[in-house]
Amino acid sequence: MVSLAVCFTFPEQPRASISTGPRQQHATFYEFRTYYIQPHLNAAFLKLTNEKIHLRTAHSELVGYWSVEYGGLNQVFHIWKY
């Protein structure tokens, strides 16, 4: 029985960057959060958010906040800027 070993050498591949656009000079990041809430806890979640949101906005800027009323119900979306 004859055994053949084949060696392939590949040239080093260029490393991909996470960014698809031009690099930002000021290093701003956006975080998109989606919360899926049990239907019977939706009102309590929104009430608690209204009472405590100031604790989070002290550390980062809230850019957007949406709750879904039609379609994928019981979802809340946040966008935070860092």
N, C-alpha and C positions, 0 to 999 in steps of 0.2 A: 504494500500500500504506500502510495506517495502522498505526502502532505505538502500543500503549497500554502505559504503565508503571503498574503498580499498586504502591502503597506501603502497607505494613502497619506500624503501630507497635504494639508490644506493651508493656504495662506491665511494669515491672521485676519479675521473679519473686523471691519470697523465697528466700533461700539455705538449702539443706538442711543440717542438722547431721549429722555422722557418727553421733553417739550417738542411740540410739532410746529411751533411758531418761533418768532425771534425771541431771544433770551431777554428776560426782564431785568432791568438794571436795579430796580428797587426791591426785588425779592418779595412781592406780594403773593400770598397764597389764599385760595378760597376753598373752604370745606363745605361740601354738600352733605346734609344729613337727612335721612328719611326715617321717620318713626312709624311703626305699624301698631296701632292701638286697638285693644279689645273694645268692641262697640259699647259695652256698658261702662267703660272707664274714660270715654272720650271727653265728656264734660268735666270730669275731675282733672284730666290731663291739661286741658285748656285753662282751667281755673288756676292750677298750680303754676303753669307757665307764666300766666299774667302776674301772679304774686312774686315769683322768684326770678324773672328774666333779668332783673337788674344785677343779680349776682354774676351772670355770664357776660353781660354787656360791659361790665367793668374791666374785662380782660380782652375782649375782641369785639369788633363791630358786627352787628347784625345787618346783613345786606338784604335778606329776604326771608319771609315767613309766610307759609301758605298751609291751609288745611283743605282737604278735598271734601267736597260736598256731593259730587256726582262722579261716577266711574269707580275707581279704586277707593272705596270708602275707608274711613278710619285711618287716614294717612296724614302726617304732618311733615312738611319739608322746611328745612332751615338752610340758609347760606350764610356762612361766617367768613369774615375777612381777617387775615392775619398779616 
